[in-house]
Amino acid sequence: MAKRKKHKEHEHIDESWLIPYADLLTLLLALFIVLFASSSVDAKKFQMLSESFNQAFDGGTGVMEYPNPVPENTVSPDDEKQKKVGGLGKQDQKELSEMQKNITQYIEENNLQDKVETVLSGEGLLLRIRDNVLFNSGESEIRPEDQKAAREISQLLVMDLPRNIVISGHTDNVPIKTAEFESNWELSAMRAVNFMKIILENKNLDPRLFSAKGYGEYQPIGANDQVEGRAKNRRVEILVLPQGQKENQMKQ
């Protein structure tokens, strides 16, 4: 019996494999963290992930204890993308400014200062045309006498560097229901399309770069409870986007 007991005292389970196994898990965890940090530099998300792992592993030291994987002064790719989308490059600034100058000259020569305006911003060059410059009330067809003005505007859109152009129709919030239009949606959309058709009679413009849409009453620039505000809201807009930019990129 004594001999058997002595043999039992020397019997044990070899647990030395746990050390390299734990080191391997730590290395794998570090690898996943590095991959995550490389693909997404969102500091807040990283910190949340860090806290979750630390809680799961009861604290400890290592990469998970760093609160921010990106230095304070580092600009993330997302931030850089926003900066590029939100601003104009030098070439864009130069050419769009020249275009704005030509359009402004056209506006002044035709005494349209109170009916047409231009806005140059990081989004691009925006040309706003009051609806009464082109349309009769409640109608979507451009008046024959005003088609010439639309064609002249098309000449101003011919550029050395091609750009995407969005033509949009807008209304006030006064309801409309006629045999032709069920709502302001249809009216605004058809005005944009009909205006674009006149513009694209200019063979120097590429139709692939144009799009048309109707916003109805849902993008007002004036107060709809005032006569003057409603007049501002009834408009057609031409948005000339920065070089290489498309509309869906501008909405990001």
C-alpha positions as CSV (number, residue, x, y, z in Angstrom):
1,M,0.0,0.0,0.0
2,A,2.8,2.4,0.8
3,K,4.5,1.7,-2.5
4,R,1.2,2.5,-4.4
5,K,0.8,5.7,-2.5
6,K,4.3,6.8,-3.3
7,H,3.6,6.3,-7.0
8,K,0.4,8.4,-6.8
9,E,2.2,11.3,-5.3
10,H,4.5,11.6,-8.3
11,E,1.5,11.5,-10.8
12,H,0.4,15.0,-12.1
13,I,-1.0,16.7,-15.2
14,D,1.6,18.6,-17.3
15,E,0.2,22.1,-17.7
16,S,3.3,23.7,-19.3
17,W,1.4,24.0,-22.6
18,L,-0.9,26.6,-21.1
19,I,1.9,29.3,-21.2
20,P,2.6,29.2,-25.0
21,Y,-1.2,28.8,-25.6
22,A,-1.9,31.9,-23.6
23,D,0.8,33.8,-25.4
24,L,-0.6,32.6,-28.7
25,L,-4.1,33.9,-27.8
26,T,-2.5,37.2,-26.7
27,L,-0.7,37.6,-30.1
28,L,-3.9,36.7,-32.0
29,L,-5.9,39.3,-30.0
30,A,-3.2,41.9,-30.7
31,L,-3.3,41.0,-34.4
32,F,-7.1,41.4,-34.6
33,I,-6.8,44.8,-32.8
34,V,-4.1,46.0,-35.2
35,L,-6.3,44.9,-38.2
36,F,-9.3,46.6,-36.7
37,A,-7.3,49.8,-36.1
38,S,-6.0,49.7,-39.7
39,S,-9.4,49.4,-41.2
40,S,-11.3,51.8,-39.0
41,V,-9.7,54.7,-37.2
42,D,-12.9,55.6,-35.4
43,A,-11.4,56.3,-31.9
44,K,-14.8,56.1,-30.1
45,K,-15.6,52.6,-31.5
46,F,-12.1,51.4,-30.8
47,Q,-12.3,52.6,-27.2
48,M,-15.6,50.8,-26.8
49,L,-14.2,47.7,-28.1
50,S,-11.1,48.1,-25.9
51,E,-13.3,48.4,-22.8
52,S,-15.3,45.4,-23.7
53,F,-12.3,43.2,-24.1
54,N,-10.7,44.5,-20.9
55,Q,-13.8,43.7,-19.0
56,A,-14.0,40.2,-20.6
57,F,-10.4,39.4,-19.6
58,D,-10.6,41.1,-16.2
59,G,-8.3,43.9,-17.0
60,G,-4.6,43.5,-17.6
61,T,-1.9,45.3,-19.5
62,G,-1.2,45.4,-23.2
63,V,-2.5,47.0,-26.3
64,M,-6.1,47.0,-25.0
65,E,-5.3,49.6,-22.3
66,Y,-4.5,52.3,-24.9
67,P,-7.5,54.6,-25.1
68,N,-6.8,55.9,-28.6
69,P,-5.0,54.0,-31.4
70,V,-4.6,57.2,-33.4
71,P,-2.4,60.2,-32.3
72,E,-4.3,63.3,-31.4
73,N,-3.2,65.3,-34.4
74,T,-3.6,62.6,-37.0
75,V,-6.3,63.2,-39.6
76,S,-8.3,60.1,-40.4
77,P,-9.2,59.1,-44.0
78,D,-12.8,59.8,-43.3
79,D,-12.0,63.3,-42.1
80,E,-9.8,63.9,-45.2
81,K,-12.6,62.6,-47.4
82,Q,-15.0,65.1,-45.8
83,K,-12.6,67.9,-46.4
84,K,-12.3,67.0,-50.1
85,V,-16.0,66.7,-50.6
86,G,-16.8,69.8,-48.6
87,G,-14.3,72.1,-50.4
88,L,-13.3,73.1,-53.9
89,G,-9.9,72.6,-55.3
90,K,-8.0,75.4,-56.9
91,Q,-9.0,74.4,-60.5
92,D,-12.6,74.0,-59.5
93,Q,-12.6,77.3,-57.7
94,K,-11.1,79.1,-60.7
95,E,-13.4,77.6,-63.3
96,L,-16.6,77.8,-61.3
97,S,-15.8,81.4,-60.3
98,E,-15.4,82.2,-64.0
99,M,-18.7,80.5,-64.8
100,Q,-20.4,82.4,-61.9
101,K,-19.0,85.7,-63.4
102,N,-20.5,84.9,-66.8
103,I,-23.9,84.0,-65.4
104,T,-23.9,87.1,-63.2
105,Q,-23.2,89.2,-66.3
106,Y,-26.1,87.5,-68.1
107,I,-28.4,88.2,-65.2
108,E,-27.5,91.8,-65.1
109,E,-27.8,92.3,-68.9
110,N,-31.3,90.8,-68.8
111,N,-32.3,92.6,-65.5
112,L,-33.0,89.3,-63.7
113,Q,-31.3,90.2,-60.4
114,D,-34.6,89.7,-58.5
115,K,-35.4,86.4,-60.3
116,V,-32.1,84.6,-60.7
117,E,-29.2,84.2,-58.3
118,T,-25.9,82.2,-58.0
119,V,-24.2,80.7,-54.9
120,L,-20.7,79.4,-54.9
121,S,-19.8,77.1,-52.0
122,G,-18.0,74.0,-51.2
123,E,-20.9,72.0,-52.7
124,G,-20.4,73.6,-56.1
125,L,-22.0,76.3,-58.1
126,L,-25.7,76.7,-57.6
127,L,-27.9,78.7,-60.0
128,R,-31.4,79.4,-58.7
129,I,-34.1,80.5,-61.1
130,R,-37.5,81.6,-59.9
131,D,-40.4,79.6,-61.4
132,N,-42.1,82.7,-62.8
133,V,-39.1,83.3,-65.1
134,L,-39.8,80.1,-67.0
135,F,-43.3,78.7,-66.1
136,N,-46.9,79.8,-65.8
137,S,-48.4,79.1,-62.4
138,G,-49.2,75.4,-62.0
139,E,-47.6,74.4,-65.3
140,S,-44.5,72.4,-66.1
141,E,-43.9,73.4,-69.7
142,I,-41.4,76.3,-70.2
143,R,-43.2,79.2,-71.9
144,P,-42.1,79.5,-75.6
145,E,-40.9,83.1,-75.0
146,D,-38.6,81.9,-72.2
147,Q,-37.0,78.9,-74.0
148,K,-34.5,81.3,-75.4
149,A,-33.3,82.2,-71.9
150,A,-32.9,78.5,-71.1
151,R,-30.9,77.9,-74.2
152,E,-28.6,80.9,-73.3
153,I,-28.1,79.4,-69.9
154,S,-27.1,76.1,-71.5
155,Q,-24.2,77.9,-73.2
156,L,-22.9,79.0,-69.8
157,L,-22.8,75.4,-68.7
158,V,-20.2,74.4,-71.4
159,M,-17.0,73.9,-69.6
160,D,-13.4,72.8,-70.4
161,L,-13.6,70.2,-67.7
162,P,-16.8,68.1,-67.7
163,R,-18.8,68.1,-64.5
164,N,-21.9,66.4,-63.2
165,I,-24.9,68.7,-63.1
166,V,-28.1,68.2,-61.1
167,I,-31.3,70.1,-62.1
168,S,-34.0,70.1,-59.4
169,G,-37.5,71.5,-59.2
170,H,-38.9,73.0,-56.0
171,T,-42.4,74.3,-55.0
172,D,-44.0,76.1,-52.1
173,N,-46.3,74.2,-49.7
174,V,-49.5,75.2,-51.3
175,P,-51.3,71.9,-52.3
176,I,-51.9,71.3,-55.9
177,K,-54.2,68.7,-57.4
178,T,-55.0,69.0,-61.1
179,A,-55.8,66.7,-64.0
180,E,-52.1,66.7,-64.8
181,F,-50.5,66.7,-61.3
182,E,-51.6,64.9,-58.2
183,S,-49.1,66.8,-56.0
184,N,-46.2,69.2,-55.9
185,W,-43.9,66.2,-56.3
186,E,-45.0,65.6,-59.8
187,L,-45.0,69.3,-60.7
188,S,-41.5,69.9,-59.4
189,A,-40.1,66.8,-61.1
190,M,-41.6,67.6,-64.5
191,R,-40.4,71.2,-64.4
192,A,-36.9,69.9,-63.7
193,V,-37.1,67.4,-66.6
194,N,-38.6,69.8,-69.1
195,F,-36.0,72.4,-68.2
196,M,-33.2,69.8,-68.6
197,K,-34.6,68.9,-72.0
198,I,-34.2,72.4,-73.2
199,I,-30.7,72.6,-71.7
200,L,-29.6,69.4,-73.5
201,E,-30.6,70.7,-76.9
202,N,-27.1,72.1,-76.7
203,K,-25.0,69.4,-78.4
204,N,-21.9,70.6,-76.6
205,L,-23.3,69.2,-73.3
206,D,-23.0,65.5,-72.4
207,P,-26.4,64.1,-71.3
208,R,-24.6,61.4,-69.3
209,L,-23.5,64.1,-66.8
210,F,-27.0,65.4,-66.2
211,S,-29.8,64.3,-63.8
212,A,-33.1,65.7,-62.9
213,K,-35.3,65.4,-59.8
214,G,-38.2,67.0,-58.0
215,Y,-38.1,67.9,-54.3
216,G,-41.7,69.3,-54.1
217,E,-42.0,71.5,-51.1
218,Y,-39.5,69.8,-48.9
219,Q,-36.4,71.9,-49.4
220,P,-37.6,75.4,-48.8
221,I,-35.2,78.4,-48.7
222,G,-37.9,80.8,-47.5
223,A,-40.8,80.9,-45.0
224,N,-43.9,79.3,-46.5
225,D,-46.1,81.4,-44.3
226,Q,-45.1,84.6,-46.2
227,V,-45.8,85.5,-49.8
228,E,-42.2,86.5,-50.4
229,G,-40.9,83.2,-48.9
230,R,-43.2,81.1,-51.0
231,A,-42.0,82.9,-54.1
232,K,-38.4,82.0,-53.2
233,N,-39.4,78.4,-52.7
234,R,-40.9,78.1,-56.2
235,R,-37.8,77.6,-58.2
236,V,-35.6,75.5,-60.5
237,E,-32.0,74.9,-59.4
238,I,-28.9,74.0,-61.4
239,L,-26.1,72.5,-59.3
240,V,-22.7,72.2,-61.0
241,L,-20.7,69.8,-58.9
242,P,-16.9,69.9,-58.3
243,Q,-14.7,68.0,-60.8
244,G,-15.2,64.3,-60.5
245,Q,-17.9,64.5,-57.9
246,K,-21.3,62.9,-58.2
247,E,-24.4,63.8,-56.3
248,N,-24.4,60.7,-54.1
249,Q,-20.9,61.6,-52.9
250,M,-22.1,65.1,-52.0
251,K,-24.8,63.7,-49.7
252,Q,-22.4,61.7,-47.6
